[in-house]
Amino acid sequence: MGRKKSRATVKSKGSMNSVSKNIKRMTRQENKADTMRVMLNKLDAWKKGKRVIVHDDEGNRKNASEVWGNPNKKFTIGRKI
């Protein structure tokens, strides 16, 4: 069998994080503090069909599909004949 060719340069394995843990932690805290951003993220996830938990006024947890309905339901505006 032939010998394996060696590379001219060493390829990175991509094992190192490019963003520090402190910065990721701070951005996560900022995202959780902004309730509008949290609800928009939940709405996007619900539209994709993922399971989303929302809280009602009393603090009870409910599935978003129970509250908002089926995200895949077709909605059309038309005349009844």
C-alpha positions as CSV (number, residue, x, y, z in Angstrom):
1,M,0.0,0.0,0.0
2,G,1.1,3.5,-0.7
3,R,2.1,6.0,1.8
4,K,-0.5,8.6,3.0
5,K,0.2,12.2,1.7
6,S,0.8,14.8,4.3
7,R,-0.9,18.2,4.2
8,A,0.9,21.4,3.5
9,T,-0.9,23.0,6.4
10,V,-2.6,21.7,9.5
11,K,-6.4,21.9,9.5
12,S,-8.2,23.1,12.6
13,K,-10.4,20.5,14.4
14,G,-12.8,23.3,15.5
15,S,-12.8,22.2,19.1
16,M,-12.2,25.6,20.6
17,N,-15.1,28.0,21.3
18,S,-14.8,31.4,19.6
19,V,-17.0,33.2,22.2
20,S,-16.2,33.1,25.9
21,K,-18.7,31.6,28.4
22,N,-19.1,35.0,30.2
23,I,-20.3,36.7,27.0
24,K,-22.7,33.9,26.2
25,R,-24.0,34.0,29.7
26,M,-24.5,37.7,29.6
27,T,-26.4,37.6,26.3
28,R,-28.6,34.8,27.6
29,Q,-29.5,36.9,30.6
30,E,-30.3,39.9,28.4
31,N,-32.6,37.8,26.2
32,K,-34.5,36.4,29.2
33,A,-34.9,39.9,30.6
34,D,-36.6,41.2,27.5
35,T,-40.1,39.7,27.6
36,M,-41.0,40.9,24.0
37,R,-38.0,39.0,22.6
38,V,-38.9,35.9,24.6
39,M,-42.5,35.9,23.3
40,L,-41.3,36.5,19.7
41,N,-38.9,33.6,20.0
42,K,-41.7,31.4,21.4
43,L,-44.0,32.5,18.5
44,D,-41.4,31.6,15.9
45,A,-40.9,28.2,17.6
46,W,-44.7,27.6,17.6
47,K,-44.9,28.4,13.9
48,K,-42.2,25.8,13.2
49,G,-44.3,23.2,15.1
50,K,-42.1,22.9,18.2
51,R,-43.5,22.3,21.6
52,V,-43.7,25.7,23.4
53,I,-44.9,26.4,27.0
54,V,-46.6,29.6,27.8
55,H,-47.9,31.0,31.1
56,D,-51.3,32.4,31.7
57,D,-52.2,35.3,34.1
58,E,-52.3,33.0,37.1
59,G,-48.9,31.5,36.3
60,N,-50.2,28.2,35.1
61,R,-48.1,26.5,32.4
62,K,-50.0,25.5,29.2
63,N,-48.9,24.2,25.8
64,A,-49.0,26.9,23.2
65,S,-51.0,24.8,20.8
66,E,-53.8,24.7,23.4
67,V,-53.7,28.5,23.7
68,W,-52.9,29.6,20.2
69,G,-54.3,26.7,18.2
70,N,-52.7,24.6,15.5
71,P,-49.9,26.4,13.7
72,N,-50.3,24.3,10.5
73,K,-54.0,25.1,10.1
74,K,-54.8,26.8,6.8
75,F,-56.4,30.2,7.1
76,T,-58.3,31.7,4.2
77,I,-60.6,34.6,3.8
78,G,-63.4,34.0,1.4
79,R,-67.1,34.3,0.7
80,K,-69.6,31.7,1.7
81,I,-71.8,30.6,-1.1
